[in-house]
Amino acid sequence: MSDADGLKALALQAGTVLRKHVAAGYAAGAVALIGRRTAAEVVAVGPQGLDSSRPMGRDSVFRIASLTKPLTAAAAMMLVQHGKLRLDAPVERWLPELANRRVLRQLDSALSDTVPARRPITVEDLLTFRCGLGIVLAPADTYPIQREIAALQLIGFGPPDPTYPTAPDKWLRRLGTLPLMAQPGERWMYNTGAYILGVLLARVSGRSLPDLLQRLLFEPLGMRDTGFAVPPASRARLVDAYRLEDGRLQLFDAAAASAWNVPPRFPDAGAGLVSTVDDYFAFSRLLLHELGGSERLLSPASVTAMTTDHLTSGQRAEGSPILSTGRGWGLGMSVITTSGVEGLPPGAIGWNGGLGTTWVADPRSGITAILLTQTRFTSPVAPAMHQEFWRAIFSPPVA
């Protein structure tokens, strides 16, 4: 079977999954891309919103949430290549707000019950999510540190919010008043490291994060529809966004008046971008070494660092409620470490966006699979629609 025929067969299987879950009411619509090398098949199902007359299309724009993280990590590695950063460099050189850290004696300690950090936070700690700060999977007011995060109104410990009113420097000053939850390098803790990384990249480069990503990645890769806000000319292509309540879709961000239509005061390096399937496919191809010449923006060494699991077995186990069993973490993305994980092959890379998106790339087969929906996850575990999509592509039934 030729590559083209193989992709068409996989797209048919993906289409079956998409239509099943749209018909069941899980999503208003969805767009999927299955690609290899320069070829790609796209499946679009349903309308852009329950009350929209515009059908989902290849160019529909989605809030990609945590699929932002791999892009931010790639930009960081490009600054490493340019000699602007080192992975082992303490971040306090550029982020003095994070110097001389104190660490909670244990997670439920009072904020004053701390010990000195054994070493500074490094650039690599931010990329591997081992900087000592992150989301706590417990009710919001369980621990004193959570209550302090709420009192300081700190983004980065929960869902994205493009309306967040605080600028990055002020946010970091507030963050710097917190003790760490764990020693640097000790535990994998989700999310917050990416937000700190965004502030770091802006300070190191002397540019705003939107401008930096545009110059380093989006423009060279032709990612015309990727950014922190949807320009007026593209707003008709932005999909509505939903959450599930009692099994029914409830609108939480209408495209016409979307919070993503306005450039944010705090550019969210962890979950703030919008994009399309083709834009993200361009980025995936970069990681799979399928773009050459002037477009080879990442060196093989950088790609290897990004796509290699950096966690210990204990860190993987502790992070499994979010990572799921059998996944490790590279730089800004997950790495499948065990065969049979949700139908995904060992060595596959990718991640999910909690507002309804997923991306997987398999370096062995060269296949990229992207699924964009507008239905927010109800837990850290990927929904059935996404898991069935993965299996349709990477563990298809034998005829």
C-alpha positions as CSV (number, residue, x, y, z in Angstrom):
1,M,0.0,0.0,0.0
2,S,1.4,3.4,-0.9
3,D,1.8,6.2,1.7
4,A,-1.2,8.1,0.1
5,D,-3.4,5.0,0.3
6,G,-2.3,4.3,3.9
7,L,-3.1,7.8,5.0
8,K,-6.5,7.6,3.3
9,A,-7.3,4.4,5.1
10,L,-6.3,5.8,8.5
11,A,-8.4,9.0,7.8
12,L,-11.4,6.8,7.1
13,Q,-11.0,5.1,10.5
14,A,-10.5,8.5,12.2
15,G,-13.6,9.8,10.5
16,T,-15.6,6.9,12.0
17,V,-14.4,7.9,15.5
18,L,-15.2,11.6,15.0
19,R,-18.7,11.0,13.6
20,K,-19.5,8.6,16.4
21,H,-18.7,11.1,19.2
22,V,-20.2,14.1,17.4
23,A,-23.4,12.1,16.9
24,A,-23.4,11.1,20.6
25,G,-23.3,14.8,21.6
26,Y,-19.8,14.8,23.1
27,A,-18.6,17.5,20.6
28,A,-20.3,19.9,18.2
29,G,-17.6,19.1,15.6
30,A,-14.0,18.2,15.2
31,V,-11.1,18.3,12.8
32,A,-8.4,15.6,12.5
33,L,-5.2,15.4,10.5
34,I,-3.2,12.3,9.8
35,G,0.1,13.0,8.0
36,R,3.5,11.6,7.0
37,R,6.3,13.4,5.3
38,T,4.7,16.1,3.1
39,A,1.3,14.3,2.7
40,A,-1.7,14.7,5.0
41,E,-5.3,13.7,5.1
42,V,-7.8,15.8,6.9
43,V,-11.2,14.9,8.3
44,A,-13.7,17.6,9.4
45,V,-17.0,16.7,11.0
46,G,-19.9,18.8,12.2
47,P,-20.3,22.6,12.6
48,Q,-18.0,25.1,14.3
49,G,-20.6,25.4,17.0
50,L,-24.0,24.1,18.0
51,D,-25.6,27.3,16.7
52,S,-23.3,27.9,13.8
53,S,-24.1,27.4,10.2
54,R,-20.4,27.3,9.3
55,P,-19.0,23.7,8.9
56,M,-15.8,22.6,10.5
57,G,-13.0,22.9,8.0
58,R,-9.3,22.3,7.5
59,D,-8.7,26.0,8.4
60,S,-10.9,26.1,11.5
61,V,-9.1,27.8,14.4
62,F,-9.0,26.1,17.8
63,R,-7.8,27.1,21.3
64,I,-5.0,24.5,21.6
65,A,-4.4,25.0,25.3
66,S,-1.4,22.8,26.5
67,L,-0.3,22.0,22.9
68,T,1.3,25.5,23.5
69,K,3.9,23.8,25.7
70,P,5.9,22.0,23.0
71,L,6.1,25.2,20.9
72,T,7.5,27.1,23.9
73,A,10.0,24.4,24.6
74,A,11.2,24.5,21.0
75,A,11.7,28.2,21.2
76,A,13.8,27.7,24.3
77,M,16.0,25.1,22.6
78,M,16.5,27.5,19.7
79,L,17.8,30.1,22.2
80,V,20.1,27.4,23.6
81,Q,21.4,26.8,20.0
82,H,21.9,30.5,19.6
83,G,24.1,30.6,22.7
84,K,21.6,32.7,24.7
85,L,20.7,30.0,27.2
86,R,22.2,26.9,28.7
87,L,20.0,24.1,30.0
88,D,22.1,23.9,33.3
89,A,22.0,27.7,33.8
90,P,20.3,28.9,37.0
91,V,17.3,31.0,36.0
92,E,17.9,33.6,38.7
93,R,20.4,35.2,36.4
94,W,17.4,36.5,34.4
95,L,14.7,36.0,37.0
96,P,16.1,37.4,40.2
97,E,12.6,37.0,41.7
98,L,13.4,33.3,42.0
99,A,16.8,33.6,43.7
100,N,17.4,32.1,47.2
101,R,14.4,29.8,47.2
102,R,12.8,28.3,50.3
103,V,11.0,25.0,50.1
104,L,8.1,23.7,52.1
105,R,9.1,21.0,54.5
106,Q,6.1,19.1,53.2
107,L,3.1,20.0,51.0
108,D,0.7,20.6,53.9
109,S,3.2,22.7,55.9
110,A,2.5,26.3,56.9
111,L,4.1,28.7,54.5
112,S,6.7,29.6,57.2
113,D,7.7,26.0,57.7
114,T,10.5,25.8,55.1
115,V,14.0,24.7,54.4
116,P,16.6,26.2,52.0
117,A,16.6,25.0,48.4
118,R,19.5,22.7,47.9
119,R,20.3,24.3,44.5
120,P,18.9,27.0,42.2
121,I,16.2,26.4,39.6
122,T,17.7,25.7,36.2
123,V,16.4,26.2,32.7
124,E,16.1,22.5,32.3
125,D,14.0,22.3,35.5
126,L,11.4,24.6,33.8
127,L,11.3,22.5,30.7
128,T,11.0,19.2,32.5
129,F,8.5,20.5,35.1
130,R,10.8,19.8,38.0
131,C,11.1,23.4,39.2
132,G,9.3,22.8,42.5
133,L,6.0,24.5,41.6
134,G,2.9,23.1,39.9
135,I,-0.7,22.1,40.0
136,V,-1.8,20.3,43.2
137,L,-4.4,17.7,42.5
138,A,-6.5,18.4,45.6
139,P,-9.6,20.5,46.3
140,A,-8.6,24.2,46.0
141,D,-8.3,25.0,49.7
142,T,-6.8,21.8,51.0
143,Y,-3.3,23.2,51.7
144,P,-2.0,26.6,52.9
145,I,0.1,26.9,49.6
146,Q,-3.1,26.6,47.5
147,R,-4.8,29.2,49.6
148,E,-1.9,31.6,49.1
149,I,-1.9,31.0,45.3
150,A,-5.5,31.9,45.3
151,A,-5.0,35.0,47.4
152,L,-2.2,36.2,45.1
153,Q,-4.4,35.5,42.1
154,L,-1.7,33.6,40.3
155,I,-2.3,32.1,36.8
156,G,-0.4,29.0,36.0
157,F,-1.9,26.6,38.5
158,G,-5.1,25.9,36.6
159,P,-6.9,26.4,33.3
160,P,-5.8,29.1,30.8
161,D,-7.3,32.6,31.2
162,P,-6.6,35.0,28.3
163,T,-8.4,37.8,30.3
164,Y,-5.8,37.5,33.2
165,P,-5.1,41.2,34.0
166,T,-1.6,41.0,35.4
167,A,1.5,41.6,33.3
168,P,4.3,39.0,33.4
169,D,6.8,40.9,35.5
170,K,4.2,41.6,38.2
171,W,3.1,38.0,38.1
172,L,6.6,36.8,38.6
173,R,7.1,39.1,41.6
174,R,4.0,37.6,43.2
175,L,5.1,34.1,42.4
176,G,8.5,34.8,43.9
177,T,6.9,35.3,47.3
178,L,5.8,31.7,47.4
179,P,8.0,28.9,48.8
180,L,8.6,26.0,46.5
181,M,6.5,22.8,46.9
182,A,9.5,20.6,46.3
183,Q,13.2,20.8,45.9
184,P,14.4,21.8,42.4
185,G,14.8,18.6,40.3
186,E,12.9,16.4,42.8
187,R,9.4,16.1,41.6
188,W,7.5,16.4,38.3
189,M,4.8,19.0,38.9
190,Y,2.6,20.1,36.0
191,N,2.1,23.4,34.2
192,T,3.7,26.3,36.2
193,G,7.2,25.7,34.8
194,A,5.9,26.6,31.3
195,Y,4.6,29.9,32.5
196,I,7.9,30.8,34.2
197,L,9.7,29.7,31.0
198,G,7.6,32.2,29.0
199,V,8.8,35.1,31.2
200,L,12.4,33.8,30.9
201,L,12.3,33.7,27.1
202,A,11.0,37.2,26.9
203,R,13.7,38.6,29.2
204,V,16.6,36.6,27.6
205,S,15.6,37.7,24.1
206,G,14.5,41.2,24.9
207,R,11.3,40.6,22.9
208,S,7.7,40.0,24.0
209,L,6.8,36.3,23.9
210,P,4.3,36.7,21.0
211,D,7.0,38.4,19.0
212,L,9.7,35.9,19.8
213,L,7.5,32.9,18.9
214,Q,6.5,34.6,15.7
215,R,10.1,35.2,14.6
216,L,11.5,31.9,15.7
217,L,8.8,29.5,14.8
218,F,5.5,30.7,13.3
219,E,6.9,32.8,10.5
220,P,9.6,30.3,9.3
221,L,7.2,27.4,9.5
222,G,4.4,29.2,7.8
223,M,2.1,28.9,10.8
224,R,-0.1,31.7,9.7
225,D,-3.0,31.0,12.0
226,T,-1.1,30.4,15.3
227,G,-0.9,33.1,17.9
228,F,-2.1,34.4,21.2
229,A,-5.1,36.2,19.7
230,V,-7.3,35.7,16.6
231,P,-7.0,38.6,14.2
232,P,-10.2,40.2,12.8
233,A,-9.9,38.6,9.4
234,S,-9.7,35.1,10.9
235,R,-12.5,35.3,13.5
236,A,-15.1,33.6,11.3
237,R,-12.9,30.5,11.5
238,L,-12.6,30.4,15.3
239,V,-14.8,27.6,16.8
240,D,-17.1,28.0,19.8
241,A,-15.8,26.4,23.0
242,Y,-17.8,24.1,25.3
243,R,-17.7,22.3,28.6
244,L,-19.7,19.3,29.6
245,E,-22.3,19.6,32.3
246,D,-24.3,16.5,33.2
247,G,-23.3,15.1,29.8
248,R,-24.5,18.1,27.8
249,L,-22.5,20.8,26.0
250,Q,-22.6,24.2,27.6
251,L,-21.0,27.2,25.8
252,F,-18.2,28.9,27.8
253,D,-16.4,30.9,25.1
254,A,-18.4,32.0,22.0
255,A,-16.3,32.7,19.0
256,A,-17.9,36.0,18.2
257,A,-17.0,37.5,21.6
258,S,-14.1,35.2,22.4
259,A,-11.6,36.1,25.1
260,W,-9.0,34.9,22.5
261,N,-10.0,37.7,20.1
262,V,-8.0,40.2,22.2
263,P,-4.2,40.2,22.7
264,P,-3.6,39.1,26.3
265,R,-1.8,41.1,28.9
266,F,-0.2,37.9,30.1
267,P,1.0,35.8,27.1
268,D,0.4,32.3,28.4
269,A,3.4,30.1,27.4
270,G,1.7,27.0,28.8
271,A,-1.7,27.1,27.2
272,G,-2.5,30.4,25.5
273,L,-2.2,29.7,21.8
274,V,-4.8,29.2,19.0
275,S,-3.9,27.2,15.9
276,T,-5.1,24.9,13.1
277,V,-4.3,21.3,12.1
278,D,-2.0,22.3,9.2
279,D,-0.1,24.8,11.4
280,Y,0.6,22.2,14.0
281,F,1.5,19.6,11.4
282,A,4.3,21.9,10.3
283,F,5.6,22.0,13.8
284,S,5.4,18.2,14.1
285,R,7.3,17.7,10.8
286,L,10.0,19.9,12.3
287,L,10.5,17.5,15.2
288,L,10.4,14.5,12.9
289,H,13.3,15.9,10.8
290,E,11.0,16.2,7.8
291,L,11.9,19.8,7.1
292,G,15.3,20.5,5.6
293,G,17.4,23.4,4.4
294,S,16.7,26.8,5.9
295,E,13.6,25.4,7.7
296,R,15.7,23.1,9.9
297,L,15.3,25.3,12.9
298,L,16.1,22.7,15.5
299,S,19.3,20.7,15.5
300,P,19.2,16.9,15.9
301,A,20.7,17.3,19.4
302,S,17.9,19.7,20.4
303,V,15.2,17.4,19.0
304,T,16.8,14.4,20.9
305,A,16.8,16.4,24.1
306,M,13.1,17.4,23.7
307,T,11.9,13.9,22.8
308,T,13.8,11.9,25.4
309,D,12.2,11.0,28.7
310,H,14.0,12.9,31.5
311,L,12.1,11.5,34.5
312,T,13.0,8.9,37.0
313,S,10.7,6.0,37.6
314,G,9.6,7.6,40.8
315,Q,8.8,10.9,39.1
316,R,6.8,9.1,36.4
317,A,4.8,7.2,39.0
318,E,4.1,10.3,41.1
319,G,3.1,12.2,37.9
320,S,0.9,9.4,36.5
321,P,-2.5,11.1,37.5
322,I,-1.7,13.6,34.8
323,L,0.8,11.9,32.6
324,S,-1.0,8.5,32.8
325,T,1.0,5.3,33.4
326,G,3.6,4.6,30.7
327,R,4.3,8.2,29.8
328,G,7.4,10.1,30.7
329,W,8.3,13.8,30.0
330,G,10.9,15.2,27.6
331,L,11.2,19.0,27.3
332,G,7.7,20.5,27.0
333,M,6.0,17.2,25.9
334,S,5.3,13.6,26.9
335,V,7.2,10.6,25.7
336,I,5.6,7.1,25.6
337,T,7.9,4.8,27.6
338,T,5.9,1.6,27.6
339,S,4.3,-0.5,24.9
340,G,0.5,-0.7,25.0
341,V,-0.1,2.7,26.5
342,E,-3.5,3.8,25.1
343,G,-2.7,2.2,21.8
344,L,0.4,4.4,21.3
345,P,3.8,3.1,20.2
346,P,6.9,3.4,22.5
347,G,8.9,6.4,21.6
348,A,5.9,8.4,20.4
349,I,5.8,12.0,21.5
350,G,3.0,14.5,21.9
351,W,0.6,16.0,24.4
352,N,-3.0,17.0,25.0
353,G,-4.7,20.4,25.4
354,G,-7.3,20.4,28.1
355,L,-9.7,22.5,26.0
356,G,-10.1,19.5,23.6
357,T,-6.9,18.9,21.6
358,T,-4.3,16.2,21.1
359,W,-1.2,15.6,19.1
360,V,0.9,12.5,18.7
361,A,4.0,12.0,16.5
362,D,5.7,8.6,16.0
363,P,9.3,9.0,15.0
364,R,9.5,5.3,13.9
365,S,6.6,5.4,11.4
366,G,6.8,9.1,10.7
367,I,3.1,9.4,11.3
368,T,1.6,12.5,12.9
369,A,-2.0,12.5,14.3
370,I,-3.7,15.6,15.4
371,L,-7.3,15.9,16.7
372,L,-8.8,19.3,17.5
373,T,-12.2,19.5,19.3
374,Q,-13.7,22.4,21.2
375,T,-14.9,20.3,24.2
376,R,-13.0,20.8,27.4
377,F,-11.6,17.8,29.2
378,T,-13.4,16.8,32.4
379,S,-10.3,15.3,34.0
380,P,-6.6,15.0,33.3
381,V,-7.3,11.7,31.6
382,A,-7.9,12.1,27.8
383,P,-11.6,11.5,26.9
384,A,-12.8,8.4,25.1
385,M,-13.0,10.2,21.8
386,H,-9.2,11.0,21.9
387,Q,-8.2,7.6,23.0
388,E,-10.2,5.9,20.3
389,F,-8.7,8.3,17.8
390,W,-5.2,7.2,18.9
391,R,-6.0,3.6,18.6
392,A,-7.6,4.1,15.1
393,I,-4.3,5.6,13.9
394,F,-1.6,3.7,15.8
395,S,-3.3,0.4,16.6
396,P,-5.8,-0.1,13.7
397,P,-7.8,-3.3,13.5
398,V,-6.3,-6.0,11.3
399,A,-8.5,-6.6,8.2
